Amino acid sequence: MGFLLSTRRAAAVFGLVFVLIALVVGQGVASPSPTPAKRSSTRPARPARQGKTHLPRLTAQEQRRWEKRLVALAAEKRRKRSGQTPDRSGAPVRPRKPEWVWPEGPYRPMRFSQRPLQIRGLDPIRRRDPETGGTGVIRSTTFTPPASMLGFTPQEPTVANSGDVFFCTGNLFAGVSSDGGRNWSVVNPGTIFGTNAAGPVCCDQIVRYLPDYDRFVWIIQYQTNAGSEENAYRIAYASPRDVVAGNWAWVDYTSAGLGQGGRFLDFPDLAFGNAYAYFSFNVFPDDNGSFSVGSALARIPLSGFSSGDFSGSRVFSNPSGFTLRIAQNTGSDAHFFSTVNTSTVRIFNWPEFSDDVSQRDVGVASFRNSGYSSQTPADGSGNQYNWLGSANQRALGCARVRGQVWMAWNCAKDPGNGKPNSYVRLTVVNESDWSVALERDYFSDNYASAYPALVVCQGGVDSSPEPRTKM
């Protein structure tokens, strides 16, 4: 199991710093029975169109025009989500309006021992953790996109690899490496396809590698079309060789095709099962910073990444919950979860042979959901930025391994309980009886931690000096 989270020294460190922690499942402790499962039905999902990349050659003037457009788009997006007018001084926009409100849940105590996570700058760490079996921290190489592609903060990067071929994404950028991450080339998601699925490229890109089909799978989110509140996702796919060459095939899914006609879709996630790929998204009535009207999850056949036939796709709508996070390594029974309140998570199960989705609520130790803050140092203009200004308790990391569902999300600082900075909660639930096997808070006196992600290690994890991981 791999565990990825962003950390920054509170009021002292700025930049994209990622810490990868390798974990293995330890012994669990039984917890009270969760609520009984409920069932919901799904509906068909319809692809809008398909195609292959055309590789236009941009003139220098066209490239400058594209970069200027990206900067303007990012500024307008921040203004809409914050509900405020642009700051002429150039100071960062204040936190955006709430997208969802989580109620306070019943108090539940933490029943597992906790201790601070020791993070010493970027120095590699080797330490044992008796609860999880072993912990190691490593750091990776650096890819620096052009400043014109860094309009949204946080950048929300993802990365996938097959051998020495690496592909990474952020909100507005992408990059490819063919030598194990030593050297990177910038990929322009706004021009590589020669056409857009809807309006311009918006944000929230995701990339994963699908080993059984030898395909990189890349989700790109687009803005709304003019005069419409609907947008679209492009799911592009390519072999490692074609990724390096810039040759992608793709299929588009619009809001209407996903059963969300007239609505704006945001914040996708992607995971693979045995026969299907799953991608989730939040649903909004428009793209003007409105309150969310729920979330949804689409299921598309993996065989489509070889044949190009995506018939049989279906979508599950969840109007009563915000952000569904799909378990990596989900197998033949797709598991995904959302946070219900400050002491409850909801776990969903969608078997590949069924069109029905079941759900059950599981109680977890109480945590706080207000007080996310961590200031960056002043930039050259004297401005500081609260990089946790958009943080909340939405579901963020999920994986399925050895009969357990692992889940992770942000928690707000809790000084009264020895947690002076925002931190990450990890909860492990047994599938056999849906009891809580482990809860661990990753917190530090000196650093704020947030935005976790979970991956399942290829080949497992052992106690060797270098934990074996696969991202």
TAKA-V117910 format. One record per residue. N is the residue number from 1. RES is the residue in three letters. PHI is phi in whole degrees, -180 to 180 (999 if undefined). NEAR is the number of other ideal C-beta (glycine too) atoms within 12 Angstrom. Layout:
# TAKA-V117910
n->N res->RES phi->PHI near->NEAR
n->N res->RES phi->PHI near->NEAR
This chain:
# TAKA-V117910
n->1 res->MET phi->999 near->47
n->2 res->GLY phi->-108 near->39
n->3 res->PHE phi->-133 near->48
n->4 res->LEU phi->-118 near->39
n->5 res->LEU phi->-143 near->40
n->6 res->SER phi->-91 near->39
n->7 res->THR phi->-133 near->43
n->8 res->ARG phi->-148 near->37
n->9 res->ARG phi->-64 near->26
n->10 res->ALA phi->-58 near->32
n->11 res->ALA phi->59 near->22
n->12 res->ALA phi->-142 near->21
n->13 res->VAL phi->-123 near->25
n->14 res->PHE phi->-132 near->27
n->15 res->GLY phi->132 near->23
n->16 res->LEU phi->-93 near->30
n->17 res->VAL phi->-121 near->33
n->18 res->PHE phi->-125 near->35
n->19 res->VAL phi->-119 near->37
n->20 res->LEU phi->-106 near->34
n->21 res->ILE phi->-116 near->43
n->22 res->ALA phi->-88 near->40
n->23 res->LEU phi->-131 near->42
n->24 res->VAL phi->-127 near->34
n->25 res->VAL phi->-69 near->32
n->26 res->GLY phi->-108 near->27
n->27 res->GLN phi->-69 near->16
n->28 res->GLY phi->-111 near->29
n->29 res->VAL phi->-128 near->20
n->30 res->ALA phi->-66 near->17
n->31 res->SER phi->-132 near->26
n->32 res->PRO phi->-57 near->17
n->33 res->SER phi->-64 near->18
n->34 res->PRO phi->-76 near->29
n->35 res->THR phi->-68 near->18
n->36 res->PRO phi->-60 near->12
n->37 res->ALA phi->-74 near->19
n->38 res->LYS phi->-116 near->19
n->39 res->ARG phi->-124 near->18
n->40 res->SER phi->-136 near->26
n->41 res->SER phi->-100 near->17
n->42 res->THR phi->-117 near->30
n->43 res->ARG phi->-134 near->23
n->44 res->PRO phi->-65 near->21
n->45 res->ALA phi->-114 near->39
n->46 res->ARG phi->-116 near->27
n->47 res->PRO phi->-63 near->31
n->48 res->ALA phi->-85 near->29
n->49 res->ARG phi->-163 near->23
n->50 res->GLN phi->-133 near->27
n->51 res->GLY phi->-177 near->24
n->52 res->LYS phi->-131 near->21
n->53 res->THR phi->-69 near->28
n->54 res->HIS phi->-115 near->16
n->55 res->LEU phi->-106 near->17
n->56 res->PRO phi->-72 near->17
n->57 res->ARG phi->-99 near->13
n->58 res->LEU phi->-83 near->17
n->59 res->THR phi->-76 near->11
n->60 res->ALA phi->-60 near->10
n->61 res->GLN phi->-66 near->10
n->62 res->GLU phi->-65 near->16
n->63 res->GLN phi->-64 near->21
n->64 res->ARG phi->-64 near->15
n->65 res->ARG phi->-64 near->17
n->66 res->TRP phi->-64 near->27
n->67 res->GLU phi->-65 near->28
n->68 res->LYS phi->-63 near->17
n->69 res->ARG phi->-65 near->25
n->70 res->LEU phi->-62 near->35
n->71 res->VAL phi->-61 near->23
n->72 res->ALA phi->-65 near->19
n->73 res->LEU phi->-63 near->30
n->74 res->ALA phi->-62 near->34
n->75 res->ALA phi->-64 near->26
n->76 res->GLU phi->-67 near->28
n->77 res->LYS phi->-63 near->35
n->78 res->ARG phi->-62 near->32
n->79 res->ARG phi->-64 near->24
n->80 res->LYS phi->-62 near->27
n->81 res->ARG phi->-71 near->33
n->82 res->SER phi->-89 near->24
n->83 res->GLY phi->71 near->18
n->84 res->GLN phi->-128 near->19
n->85 res->THR phi->-78 near->13
n->86 res->PRO phi->-59 near->20
n->87 res->ASP phi->-91 near->17
n->88 res->ARG phi->-66 near->7
n->89 res->SER phi->-76 near->10
n->90 res->GLY phi->88 near->14
n->91 res->ALA phi->-66 near->19
n->92 res->PRO phi->-58 near->32
n->93 res->VAL phi->-68 near->31
n->94 res->ARG phi->-70 near->22
n->95 res->PRO phi->-54 near->25
n->96 res->ARG phi->-74 near->27
n->97 res->LYS phi->-66 near->24
n->98 res->PRO phi->-62 near->24
n->99 res->GLU phi->-97 near->32
n->100 res->TRP phi->-158 near->32
n->101 res->VAL phi->-119 near->19
n->102 res->TRP phi->-96 near->32
n->103 res->PRO phi->-73 near->14
n->104 res->GLU phi->-73 near->18
n->105 res->GLY phi->-91 near->24
n->106 res->PRO phi->-62 near->17
n->107 res->TYR phi->-66 near->16
n->108 res->ARG phi->-134 near->23
n->109 res->PRO phi->-75 near->17
n->110 res->MET phi->-79 near->28
n->111 res->ARG phi->-103 near->22
n->112 res->PHE phi->-116 near->26
n->113 res->SER phi->-65 near->15
n->114 res->GLN phi->-130 near->27
n->115 res->ARG phi->-153 near->19
n->116 res->PRO phi->-63 near->21
n->117 res->LEU phi->-83 near->33
n->118 res->GLN phi->-88 near->22
n->119 res->ILE phi->-117 near->35
n->120 res->ARG phi->-110 near->19
n->121 res->GLY phi->59 near->20
n->122 res->LEU phi->-108 near->21
n->123 res->ASP phi->-70 near->13
n->124 res->PRO phi->-60 near->20
n->125 res->ILE phi->-122 near->26
n->126 res->ARG phi->-128 near->20
n->127 res->ARG phi->-152 near->22
n->128 res->ARG phi->-94 near->18
n->129 res->ASP phi->-129 near->31
n->130 res->PRO phi->-62 near->17
n->131 res->GLU phi->-74 near->26
n->132 res->THR phi->-107 near->34
n->133 res->GLY phi->99 near->25
n->134 res->GLY phi->168 near->31
n->135 res->THR phi->-136 near->34
n->136 res->GLY phi->-141 near->32
n->137 res->VAL phi->-124 near->34
n->138 res->ILE phi->-132 near->25
n->139 res->ARG phi->-128 near->22
n->140 res->SER phi->-112 near->26
n->141 res->THR phi->-76 near->19
n->142 res->THR phi->-117 near->20
n->143 res->PHE phi->-121 near->30
n->144 res->THR phi->-112 near->19
n->145 res->PRO phi->-71 near->31
n->146 res->PRO phi->-61 near->24
n->147 res->ALA phi->-58 near->15
n->148 res->SER phi->-67 near->24
n->149 res->MET phi->-101 near->36
n->150 res->LEU phi->-113 near->26
n->151 res->GLY phi->-74 near->33
n->152 res->PHE phi->-104 near->35
n->153 res->THR phi->-130 near->35
n->154 res->PRO phi->-72 near->32
n->155 res->GLN phi->-75 near->33
n->156 res->GLU phi->54 near->35
n->157 res->PRO phi->-78 near->38
n->158 res->THR phi->-134 near->37
n->159 res->VAL phi->-148 near->40
n->160 res->ALA phi->-144 near->39
n->161 res->ASN phi->-147 near->31
n->162 res->SER phi->-134 near->33
n->163 res->GLY phi->62 near->21
n->164 res->ASP phi->-88 near->18
n->165 res->VAL phi->-89 near->31
n->166 res->PHE phi->-119 near->35
n->167 res->PHE phi->-135 near->46
n->168 res->CYS phi->-130 near->42
n->169 res->THR phi->-136 near->40
n->170 res->GLY phi->-136 near->37
n->171 res->ASN phi->-65 near->36
n->172 res->LEU phi->-126 near->42
n->173 res->PHE phi->-126 near->40
n->174 res->ALA phi->-149 near->42
n->175 res->GLY phi->-151 near->38
n->176 res->VAL phi->-134 near->40
n->177 res->SER phi->-133 near->30
n->178 res->SER phi->-111 near->24
n->179 res->ASP phi->-128 near->16
n->180 res->GLY phi->74 near->15
n->181 res->GLY phi->91 near->25
n->182 res->ARG phi->-72 near->14
n->183 res->ASN phi->-132 near->18
n->184 res->TRP phi->-127 near->27
n->185 res->SER phi->-118 near->26
n->186 res->VAL phi->-75 near->30
n->187 res->VAL phi->-112 near->39
n->188 res->ASN phi->-93 near->34
n->189 res->PRO phi->-67 near->43
n->190 res->GLY phi->-83 near->36
n->191 res->THR phi->-129 near->30
n->192 res->ILE phi->-63 near->40
n->193 res->PHE phi->-90 near->34
n->194 res->GLY phi->79 near->22
n->195 res->THR phi->-157 near->24
n->196 res->ASN phi->-105 near->30
n->197 res->ALA phi->-77 near->38
n->198 res->ALA phi->-151 near->33
n->199 res->GLY phi->-76 near->29
n->200 res->PRO phi->-67 near->31
n->201 res->VAL phi->-56 near->43
n->202 res->CYS phi->-101 near->40
n->203 res->CYS phi->171 near->44
n->204 res->ASP phi->51 near->37
n->205 res->GLN phi->-87 near->44
n->206 res->ILE phi->-136 near->43
n->207 res->VAL phi->-134 near->42
n->208 res->ARG phi->-138 near->41
n->209 res->TYR phi->-110 near->36
n->210 res->LEU phi->-108 near->33
n->211 res->PRO phi->-65 near->22
n->212 res->ASP phi->-63 near->17
n->213 res->TYR phi->-112 near->25
n->214 res->ASP phi->52 near->21
n->215 res->ARG phi->-131 near->36
n->216 res->PHE phi->-82 near->44
n->217 res->VAL phi->-120 near->44
n->218 res->TRP phi->-127 near->45
n->219 res->ILE phi->-100 near->44
n->220 res->ILE phi->-121 near->49
n->221 res->GLN phi->-95 near->45
n->222 res->TYR phi->-114 near->40
n->223 res->GLN phi->-74 near->36
n->224 res->THR phi->-72 near->33
n->225 res->ASN phi->-73 near->23
n->226 res->ALA phi->-60 near->12
n->227 res->GLY phi->76 near->9
n->228 res->SER phi->-137 near->21
n->229 res->GLU phi->-96 near->28
n->230 res->GLU phi->-85 near->34
n->231 res->ASN phi->-129 near->44
n->232 res->ALA phi->-158 near->41
n->233 res->TYR phi->-116 near->48
n->234 res->ARG phi->-106 near->40
n->235 res->ILE phi->-107 near->50
n->236 res->ALA phi->-98 near->39
n->237 res->TYR phi->-148 near->43
n->238 res->ALA phi->-164 near->36
n->239 res->SER phi->-73 near->25
n->240 res->PRO phi->-54 near->27
n->241 res->ARG phi->-63 near->19
n->242 res->ASP phi->-70 near->28
n->243 res->VAL phi->-61 near->38
n->244 res->VAL phi->-64 near->27
n->245 res->ALA phi->-80 near->18
n->246 res->GLY phi->83 near->30
n->247 res->ASN phi->-104 near->24
n->248 res->TRP phi->-122 near->38
n->249 res->ALA phi->-97 near->32
n->250 res->TRP phi->-156 near->40
n->251 res->VAL phi->-136 near->40
n->252 res->ASP phi->-106 near->34
n->253 res->TYR phi->-127 near->43
n->254 res->THR phi->-89 near->37
n->255 res->SER phi->-56 near->41
n->256 res->ALA phi->-64 near->24
n->257 res->GLY phi->-65 near->33
n->258 res->LEU phi->-100 near->42
n->259 res->GLY phi->76 near->31
n->260 res->GLN phi->-126 near->38
n->261 res->GLY phi->-55 near->20
n->262 res->GLY phi->77 near->23
n->263 res->ARG phi->-123 near->33
n->264 res->PHE phi->-100 near->42
n->265 res->LEU phi->-107 near->49
n->266 res->ASP phi->-153 near->46
n->267 res->PHE phi->61 near->38
n->268 res->PRO phi->-78 near->45
n->269 res->ASP phi->-140 near->44
n->270 res->LEU phi->-146 near->46
n->271 res->ALA phi->-151 near->44
n->272 res->PHE phi->-119 near->40
n->273 res->GLY phi->-104 near->33
n->274 res->ASN phi->-74 near->23
n->275 res->ALA phi->-125 near->26
n->276 res->TYR phi->-134 near->39
n->277 res->ALA phi->-102 near->44
n->278 res->TYR phi->-125 near->49
n->279 res->PHE phi->-134 near->46
n->280 res->SER phi->-111 near->46
n->281 res->PHE phi->-164 near->44
n->282 res->ASN phi->-89 near->42
n->283 res->VAL phi->-122 near->43
n->284 res->PHE phi->-128 near->33
n->285 res->PRO phi->-69 near->25
n->286 res->ASP phi->-162 near->24
n->287 res->ASP phi->-108 near->35
n->288 res->ASN phi->-115 near->20
n->289 res->GLY phi->79 near->26
n->290 res->SER phi->-74 near->23
n->291 res->PHE phi->-69 near->20
n->292 res->SER phi->-66 near->36
n->293 res->VAL phi->-111 near->26
n->294 res->GLY phi->124 near->29
n->295 res->SER phi->-148 near->42
n->296 res->ALA phi->-156 near->47
n->297 res->LEU phi->-140 near->52
n->298 res->ALA phi->-107 near->48
n->299 res->ARG phi->-122 near->41
n->300 res->ILE phi->-127 near->42
n->301 res->PRO phi->-70 near->29
n->302 res->LEU phi->-62 near->32
n->303 res->SER phi->-60 near->22
n->304 res->GLY phi->-63 near->30
n->305 res->PHE phi->-74 near->36
n->306 res->SER phi->-110 near->19
n->307 res->SER phi->-92 near->17
n->308 res->GLY phi->84 near->21
n->309 res->ASP phi->-100 near->17
n->310 res->PHE phi->-109 near->34
n->311 res->SER phi->-66 near->17
n->312 res->GLY phi->91 near->24
n->313 res->SER phi->-71 near->33
n->314 res->ARG phi->-138 near->34
n->315 res->VAL phi->-136 near->40
n->316 res->PHE phi->-111 near->42
n->317 res->SER phi->-102 near->31
n->318 res->ASN phi->-132 near->37
n->319 res->PRO phi->-69 near->21
n->320 res->SER phi->-100 near->21
n->321 res->GLY phi->-146 near->36
n->322 res->PHE phi->-112 near->37
n->323 res->THR phi->62 near->40
n->324 res->LEU phi->-99 near->47
n->325 res->ARG phi->-112 near->49
n->326 res->ILE phi->-87 near->48
n->327 res->ALA phi->-73 near->43
n->328 res->GLN phi->-67 near->43
n->329 res->ASN phi->63 near->34
n->330 res->THR phi->-77 near->40
n->331 res->GLY phi->70 near->28
n->332 res->SER phi->-87 near->18
n->333 res->ASP phi->-124 near->29
n->334 res->ALA phi->-67 near->44
n->335 res->HIS phi->-113 near->45
n->336 res->PHE phi->-150 near->43
n->337 res->PHE phi->-145 near->50
n->338 res->SER phi->-141 near->40
n->339 res->THR phi->-92 near->40
n->340 res->VAL phi->-95 near->36
n->341 res->ASN phi->-153 near->28
n->342 res->THR phi->-83 near->30
n->343 res->SER phi->-155 near->30
n->344 res->THR phi->-144 near->33
n->345 res->VAL phi->-117 near->48
n->346 res->ARG phi->-116 near->40
n->347 res->ILE phi->-107 near->47
n->348 res->PHE phi->-107 near->44
n->349 res->ASN phi->-136 near->34
n->350 res->TRP phi->-128 near->40
n->351 res->PRO phi->-63 near->23
n->352 res->GLU phi->-65 near->27
n->353 res->PHE phi->-90 near->14
n->354 res->SER phi->-131 near->20
n->355 res->ASP phi->-99 near->22
n->356 res->ASP phi->-103 near->22
n->357 res->VAL phi->-118 near->34
n->358 res->SER phi->-105 near->28
n->359 res->GLN phi->-146 near->32
n->360 res->ARG phi->-150 near->28
n->361 res->ASP phi->-96 near->30
n->362 res->VAL phi->-127 near->40
n->363 res->GLY phi->-77 near->32
n->364 res->VAL phi->-129 near->46
n->365 res->ALA phi->-61 near->33
n->366 res->SER phi->-63 near->26
n->367 res->PHE phi->-147 near->42
n->368 res->ARG phi->-95 near->32
n->369 res->ASN phi->-127 near->30
n->370 res->SER phi->-141 near->22
n->371 res->GLY phi->108 near->26
n->372 res->TYR phi->-81 near->35
n->373 res->SER phi->-161 near->27
n->374 res->SER phi->-166 near->38
n->375 res->GLN phi->-85 near->25
n->376 res->THR phi->-80 near->28
n->377 res->PRO phi->-65 near->19
n->378 res->ALA phi->-65 near->15
n->379 res->ASP phi->-85 near->16
n->380 res->GLY phi->-63 near->9
n->381 res->SER phi->-98 near->12
n->382 res->GLY phi->84 near->13
n->383 res->ASN phi->-88 near->20
n->384 res->GLN phi->-119 near->21
n->385 res->TYR phi->-136 near->30
n->386 res->ASN phi->-85 near->29
n->387 res->TRP phi->-69 near->39
n->388 res->LEU phi->-104 near->35
n->389 res->GLY phi->-62 near->29
n->390 res->SER phi->-105 near->34
n->391 res->ALA phi->-72 near->40
n->392 res->ASN phi->-157 near->36
n->393 res->GLN phi->-95 near->44
n->394 res->ARG phi->-58 near->40
n->395 res->ALA phi->-63 near->45
n->396 res->LEU phi->-130 near->42
n->397 res->GLY phi->-121 near->44
n->398 res->CYS phi->-155 near->47
n->399 res->ALA phi->-153 near->40
n->400 res->ARG phi->-124 near->39
n->401 res->VAL phi->-157 near->32
n->402 res->ARG phi->52 near->25
n->403 res->GLY phi->73 near->21
n->404 res->GLN phi->-133 near->36
n->405 res->VAL phi->-109 near->49
n->406 res->TRP phi->-100 near->50
n->407 res->MET phi->-135 near->47
n->408 res->ALA phi->-146 near->47
n->409 res->TRP phi->-158 near->44
n->410 res->ASN phi->-77 near->44
n->411 res->CYS phi->-131 near->47
n->412 res->ALA phi->-76 near->35
n->413 res->LYS phi->-56 near->32
n->414 res->ASP phi->-142 near->26
n->415 res->PRO phi->-57 near->17
n->416 res->GLY phi->-65 near->10
n->417 res->ASN phi->-114 near->19
n->418 res->GLY phi->78 near->17
n->419 res->LYS phi->-126 near->31
n->420 res->PRO phi->-75 near->23
n->421 res->ASN phi->-127 near->40
n->422 res->SER phi->-58 near->44
n->423 res->TYR phi->-147 near->46
n->424 res->VAL phi->-114 near->43
n->425 res->ARG phi->-101 near->44
n->426 res->LEU phi->-115 near->49
n->427 res->THR phi->-127 near->46
n->428 res->VAL phi->-117 near->46
n->429 res->VAL phi->-121 near->41
n->430 res->ASN phi->-77 near->28
n->431 res->GLU phi->-71 near->27
n->432 res->SER phi->-63 near->14
n->433 res->ASP phi->-136 near->18
n->434 res->TRP phi->58 near->35
n->435 res->SER phi->-90 near->28
n->436 res->VAL phi->-80 near->37
n->437 res->ALA phi->-90 near->34
n->438 res->LEU phi->-162 near->39
n->439 res->GLU phi->-134 near->39
n->440 res->ARG phi->-139 near->41
n->441 res->ASP phi->-98 near->39
n->442 res->TYR phi->-96 near->43
n->443 res->PHE phi->-132 near->38
n->444 res->SER phi->-148 near->34
n->445 res->ASP phi->-73 near->20
n->446 res->ASN phi->-112 near->23
n->447 res->TYR phi->-126 near->36
n->448 res->ALA phi->-95 near->43
n->449 res->SER phi->-120 near->48
n->450 res->ALA phi->-164 near->45
n->451 res->TYR phi->57 near->42
n->452 res->PRO phi->-76 near->43
n->453 res->ALA phi->-140 near->43
n->454 res->LEU phi->-121 near->44
n->455 res->VAL phi->-133 near->38
n->456 res->VAL phi->-97 near->37
n->457 res->CYS phi->-72 near->33
n->458 res->GLN phi->-78 near->21
n->459 res->GLY phi->90 near->15
n->460 res->GLY phi->83 near->23
n->461 res->VAL phi->-128 near->32
n->462 res->ASP phi->-126 near->17
n->463 res->SER phi->-95 near->20
n->464 res->SER phi->-67 near->14
n->465 res->PRO phi->-57 near->15
n->466 res->GLU phi->-111 near->17
n->467 res->PRO phi->-57 near->36
n->468 res->ARG phi->-85 near->24
n->469 res->THR phi->-133 near->31
n->470 res->LYS phi->-141 near->27
n->471 res->MET phi->-116 near->33
